[in-house]
């Protein structure tokens, strides 16, 4: 049924009055919010604290009115302080209401940080972002109520799930896309990355990359790759004076996280191999002894990774062992991610395995063993020979084996079948990059 004209006019009047009341309420609320900005700033200045509800209300108001200069000025002054206070709370020492206020503040902080990054307020946003993502913050960590060693039952859980929720929300808002463009801009603005160095240090970078690693499946691989390459490039460009100020432990952790992204298949090793060598060269050539030592540690890791990047030999020839039954051709186990080889003795039907085992000490020793038919790979295997490696070896060693278990002297010799490369050799593979780098340094 059509509505009468008189009814339409009456309806329009009521709607207009309702809008006028709403606009009036909004204006009143804004006045209250401005007053709350002032109250919170005074509390922070005079008492270094903020009320639970006030913290939630003031961040919500700032987010609702981001375009207003009053909100921007408030965030510049108080945002980081409020988040720091919230993260300094012990989750187990506050009530459910207070914990809810902390969680709400941290949840509001993520869209505020994203908005600041979009507005180009990098120096305000990045410190808050690293606080939100840091596992070391009190609110996230477990609280130990006893200092006695092994008193794990006296541990009170923190709230790490809130940190995970913050990172997840950041991913949903395409925060890592914004982070990449922010880092690119900071690198471009000034030479040698000095502006980026002023915004965040290597520990901050470690925290951000750790979050990226944990939520790598929620971020496009291209973003992960570009962030990693940019970070590695940054460490090749900063001045020597800045390099000396950076924490070697943090830089090492950053490289380690990027290597884990490579191992996870998110990042191509070819994208960072040359940069890794360039960073290492800077440390090795430093006038500072601690930095040089760090560079030597990196060389050791590079060599190990270079070994691991090479294809496994398809077969090993085991010969001249005192226990003749183990002599033969050992073939690489199908679909094996480690250098594990198998030999079946045709005459006896015995199956021998050439493999690496991690000992309780953490050392990796190599064994030639007869696999237990019921539980292969268990301590029921019969060992014949072992090689006690002093450092991590990715391929079976050819010499220095010793008899053990049922093995008889002399110990065997191993000969690896050469790997036939299919097509052109991959010059971007780490072992080839390392070889080229060594030759260049030798000639220079």
C-alpha positions in Angstrom: 0.0 0.0 0.0 1.3 3.5 -0.9 2.0 5.8 2.1 -0.1 9.0 2.3 1.8 12.3 1.5 1.0 13.6 5.1 2.6 10.5 6.6 5.7 10.9 4.4 6.1 14.5 5.6 5.8 13.5 9.2 8.3 10.7 8.8 10.8 13.1 7.2 10.4 15.6 10.1 11.1 12.8 12.7 14.1 11.7 10.7 15.5 15.2 10.6 15.0 15.8 14.3 16.8 12.4 15.0 19.7 13.5 12.8 19.9 16.8 14.6 20.0 15.1 18.0 22.7 12.7 16.8 24.9 15.5 15.4 24.5 17.3 18.7 25.6 14.2 20.7 28.6 13.7 18.4 29.7 17.3 19.0 29.3 16.9 22.8 31.3 13.6 22.6 34.1 15.2 20.7 34.4 17.9 23.4 34.6 15.1 26.0 37.2 13.3 24.0 39.4 16.4 23.7 39.1 16.7 27.5 40.1 13.1 27.9 43.1 13.6 25.6 44.2 16.3 28.0 43.6 14.2 31.2 45.5 11.2 29.8 48.4 13.4 28.7 48.6 15.0 32.2 48.5 11.6 33.9 51.3 10.4 31.7 53.4 13.5 32.3 52.8 13.8 36.1 52.3 10.2 37.2 53.6 8.1 34.3 50.4 6.1 34.3 47.0 5.9 32.7 43.6 4.6 33.8 42.4 1.3 32.3 39.2 2.6 30.8 40.7 5.9 29.9 43.4 4.1 27.9 40.8 2.2 25.9 38.5 5.2 25.4 41.3 7.6 24.4 42.8 5.2 21.7 39.3 4.4 20.4 38.6 8.2 20.1 41.9 8.8 18.4 41.2 6.1 15.9 37.6 7.4 15.2 38.9 10.9 14.6 42.3 10.2 13.0 41.9 13.0 10.5 41.7 15.6 13.3 45.0 17.4 14.2 44.1 17.0 17.9 44.1 13.2 17.5 47.4 13.3 15.6 49.1 15.5 18.2 47.8 13.2 21.0 49.1 10.1 19.2 52.5 11.7 18.6 52.8 12.4 22.3 51.1 9.5 24.1 50.6 6.5 21.8 53.9 4.8 22.5 53.7 5.5 26.2 50.3 4.0 26.6 51.2 0.8 24.7 54.4 0.5 26.7 52.5 0.7 30.0 50.0 -1.9 28.8 52.7 -4.3 27.7 54.5 -3.9 31.1 51.6 -5.6 32.9 51.9 -9.1 34.2 48.9 -10.9 32.8 48.7 -13.1 35.9 48.7 -10.2 38.3 45.8 -8.2 36.9 42.1 -9.0 36.9 40.0 -10.1 34.0 38.7 -6.5 33.5 42.2 -5.0 33.5 43.4 -7.8 31.1 40.5 -7.0 28.8 41.5 -3.3 28.8 45.1 -4.3 27.8 43.9 -6.6 25.1 41.6 -3.9 23.7 44.4 -1.3 23.7 46.7 -3.7 21.8 44.0 -4.5 19.3 43.3 -0.8 18.7 47.0 -0.2 18.3 47.4 -2.3 15.1 45.0 -0.2 12.9 46.5 3.0 14.5 50.0 1.8 13.5 48.8 1.0 10.0 47.2 4.4 9.7 50.4 6.1 10.8 52.5 4.1 8.3 50.1 5.2 5.5 50.4 8.8 6.7 54.2 8.6 6.5 54.7 8.8 10.3 57.4 6.1 10.3 59.3 7.3 13.3 56.2 7.2 15.5 54.7 3.9 14.1 57.8 1.6 13.9 58.7 1.7 17.6 55.1 0.9 18.6 55.0 -1.9 16.1 58.2 -3.5 17.4 56.8 -3.3 21.0 53.6 -5.1 19.9 55.5 -7.9 18.1 58.2 -8.4 20.8 58.0 -11.8 22.6 60.0 -10.3 25.5 57.2 -8.0 26.6 56.0 -8.7 30.1 52.3 -9.1 29.2 53.2 -11.9 26.7 55.8 -13.7 28.8 55.3 -16.5 31.4 55.9 -15.3 35.0 58.2 -17.4 37.2 57.2 -17.3 40.8 60.4 -19.1 41.9 64.0 -18.6 40.9 64.9 -22.2 41.8 66.3 -24.1 38.8 63.8 -26.6 37.4 60.8 -25.0 39.2 58.7 -25.2 36.1 55.6 -25.9 38.1 55.9 -22.4 39.6 55.5 -20.8 36.2 52.4 -18.7 35.5 51.4 -18.4 31.8 51.4 -15.0 30.1 49.3 -14.0 27.1 51.3 -14.9 23.9 48.0 -15.4 22.1 47.4 -11.7 22.2 50.7 -11.1 20.4 49.6 -13.6 17.8 46.3 -11.9 17.3 48.1 -8.6 16.8 50.4 -10.0 14.1 47.4 -11.7 12.4 45.4 -8.4 12.4 48.5 -6.7 10.9 48.6 -9.3 8.1 44.9 -8.9 7.4 45.4 -5.1 7.0 48.3 -5.8 4.6 50.7 -4.4 7.2 53.7 -6.2 5.8 53.0 -4.7 2.4 53.1 -1.3 4.1 56.2 -2.2 6.1 58.0 -3.1 2.8 57.1 0.3 1.2 58.1 2.1 4.4 61.5 0.4 4.5 62.0 1.1 0.8 61.2 4.8 1.3 63.5 5.1 4.3 66.4 3.5 2.3 65.8 5.8 -0.7 65.5 9.0 1.3 69.1 9.1 2.3 72.3 7.4 1.3 73.7 4.4 3.2 70.3 3.8 4.9 71.0 6.4 7.6 67.3 7.3 7.8 66.4 3.7 8.3 69.1 3.4 11.0 67.5 6.3 12.8 64.1 4.6 12.8 65.0 1.1 13.9 68.0 -1.0 14.8 69.0 -4.6 14.1 67.1 -5.8 17.2 63.9 -4.1 15.9 64.5 -5.7 12.5 64.9 -9.1 14.2 61.5 -8.7 16.0 59.7 -7.7 12.8 61.3 -10.6 10.8 60.4 -13.1 13.5 56.8 -12.0 13.2 57.0 -12.4 9.4 58.5 -15.9 9.8 55.8 -17.0 12.2 53.0 -15.7 9.9 54.8 -16.4 6.6 51.8 -18.3 5.2 49.6 -15.2 5.5 52.0 -13.0 3.6 52.7 -13.2 -0.2 56.1 -14.8 -1.0 57.1 -11.8 -3.0 56.6 -9.5 0.0 58.7 -11.9 2.2 61.4 -12.0 -0.5 61.6 -8.2 -1.0 61.7 -7.5 2.8 64.5 -10.0 3.3 66.5 -8.7 0.4 66.0 -5.1 1.5 67.2 -5.9 5.1 70.3 -7.7 3.8 71.0 -4.8 1.5 70.7 -2.4 4.4 73.5 -4.2 6.3 75.8 -4.0 3.2 75.3 -0.2 2.9 75.4 1.2 6.5 78.6 3.0 7.5 81.3 1.3 9.5 80.4 3.5 12.5 76.8 2.3 12.4 77.9 -1.3 11.9 80.0 -1.2 15.1 76.9 0.0 17.0 74.7 -2.8 15.8 74.4 -5.9 17.9 76.2 -8.8 16.2 73.9 -11.2 18.0 70.9 -9.4 16.5 72.4 -9.3 13.0 73.2 -13.0 13.3 69.6 -13.7 14.4 68.3 -11.7 11.4 70.4 -13.7 9.0 69.3 -16.9 10.8 65.6 -16.0 10.3 66.1 -15.2 6.7 67.9 -18.6 6.3 64.8 -20.2 7.9 62.6 -18.5 5.3 64.8 -20.1 2.7 64.6 -23.5 4.3 60.8 -23.2 4.5 60.6 -22.6 0.8 59.3 -19.1 1.1 62.4 -17.4 -0.1 64.9 -18.4 -2.8 68.4 -18.8 -1.6 69.7 -17.2 -4.8 68.0 -14.0 -3.7 70.3 -13.6 -0.7 73.4 -15.6 -1.3 75.6 -12.8 -2.7 74.3 -10.3 -0.1 75.2 -12.8 2.7 78.7 -12.9 1.4 78.9 -9.1 1.1 77.7 -8.7 4.8 80.3 -11.3 5.9 83.1 -9.5 4.0 82.3 -6.3 5.8 82.6 -7.9 9.2 85.7 -9.9 8.3 87.5 -6.7 7.1 86.4 -4.6 10.1 89.1 -3.1 12.4 87.1 -4.4 15.4 88.1 -7.8 16.7 84.6 -8.8 17.9 83.2 -7.9 14.5 85.9 -9.9 12.7 85.1 -12.9 14.9 81.4 -12.6 14.0 82.4 -12.5 10.3 84.4 -15.7 10.8 81.4 -17.4 12.4 79.3 -16.4 9.4 81.9 -17.9 7.0 81.6 -21.2 8.9 77.8 -21.1 8.4 78.2 -20.1 4.8 80.5 -23.1 4.1 78.1 -25.5 5.8 75.2 -24.1 3.8 77.2 -24.3 0.6 77.9 -28.0 1.3 74.2 -28.6 2.0 73.2 -26.9 -1.3 75.1 -29.4 -3.4 73.2 -32.4 -4.7 73.8 -35.7 -2.9 75.9 -38.2 -4.8 73.6 -40.9 -6.2 75.7 -43.8 -4.8 78.6 -44.6 -2.5 81.0 -47.5 -3.0 82.0 -49.1 0.4 85.1 -51.3 0.2 88.0 -52.9 2.0 86.0 -53.4 5.3 87.1 -56.2 7.6 83.4 -57.3 7.7 83.0 -58.3 4.1 79.2 -58.4 4.2 79.0 -54.6 4.4 81.1 -54.0 1.2 79.0 -53.0 -1.7 77.2 -50.2 -3.6 75.0 -48.0 -1.3 72.2 -46.2 -3.2 70.6 -42.9 -2.1 67.3 -43.5 -0.4 64.4 -42.3 -2.4 62.8 -39.0 -1.4 65.4 -38.6 1.3 66.0 -35.1 2.6 69.3 -36.2 4.2 72.2 -38.2 2.8 70.9 -41.7 3.7 72.1 -44.7 1.6 70.9 -48.3 1.5 72.6 -51.5 0.4 70.9 -54.9 0.2 73.2 -57.9 0.4 72.0 -60.3 -2.2 73.4 -63.5 -0.7 72.1 -63.0 2.8 69.2 -60.6 2.3 70.7 -58.2 4.9 69.9 -54.5 4.5 72.7 -52.1 5.5 72.2 -48.4 6.0 74.7 -45.6 5.7 73.3 -42.6 7.7 73.9 -39.7 10.0 72.6 -39.8 13.6 72.4 -36.9 16.1 73.9 -38.0 19.4 72.8 -36.9 22.9 75.8 -34.5 22.9 74.4 -32.8 19.8 77.3 -34.1 17.6 76.4 -35.7 14.4 78.0 -39.1 13.9 77.9 -41.4 10.8 77.1 -45.1 11.0 77.0 -48.2 8.8 74.4 -50.4 10.4 72.1 -53.3 9.7 68.6 -52.1 10.0 66.3 -54.0 12.5 63.5 -55.6 10.5 60.8 -54.8 13.0 62.0 -51.3 14.0 64.5 -49.8 11.4 66.3 -46.7 12.6 65.9 -47.6 16.3 68.5 -48.6 18.9 67.8 -52.2 17.8 69.9 -51.6 14.7 73.2 -53.5 14.6 76.1 -51.2 14.2 79.3 -52.1 12.3 81.3 -48.9 11.8 81.0 -45.3 12.9 82.7 -42.0 12.1 82.8 -39.5 15.0 82.5 -36.2 13.3 83.9 -33.2 15.1 81.8 -30.8 13.0 78.6 -31.0 11.0 79.1 -33.0 7.8 76.3 -33.2 5.3 77.8 -36.0 3.3 79.2 -39.4 4.4 83.0 -39.0 5.2 85.3 -41.1 3.0 87.9 -41.9 5.7 88.6 -42.2 9.4 85.9 -44.8 10.1 86.3 -47.1 13.2 84.8 -50.5 13.9 82.0 -50.6 16.5 79.5 -53.4 17.5 79.9 -56.3 15.1 82.4 -54.5 12.8 85.9 -55.9 12.3 89.1 -54.1 11.4 90.1 -52.8 9.0 87.6 -50.0 8.7 86.1 -49.4 5.2 86.9 -46.7 2.7 84.0 -44.8 0.9 84.1 -43.5 -2.6 81.3 -41.2 -3.8 80.0 -41.4 -7.3 80.3 -38.1 -9.0 77.1 -36.0 -9.5 76.1 -35.5 -13.1 74.6 -32.1 -13.6 71.6 -31.9 -15.9 72.0 -29.1 -18.3 73.8 -25.8 -17.4 75.3 -25.5 -13.9 73.4 -23.2 -11.5 75.8 -20.4 -10.9 73.5 -18.8 -8.3 73.8 -21.9 -6.0 75.6 -21.0 -2.8 78.6 -23.3 -3.4 79.2 -21.8 -6.8 78.7 -18.3 -5.5 81.2 -19.0 -2.7 83.8 -20.5 -5.1 83.6 -17.4 -7.3 83.8 -15.1 -4.3 87.0 -16.9 -3.0 88.6 -16.7 -6.4 87.9 -13.0 -6.7 89.3 -12.3 -3.2 92.4 -14.3 -4.0 93.0 -12.3 -7.2 92.3 -8.9 -5.7 
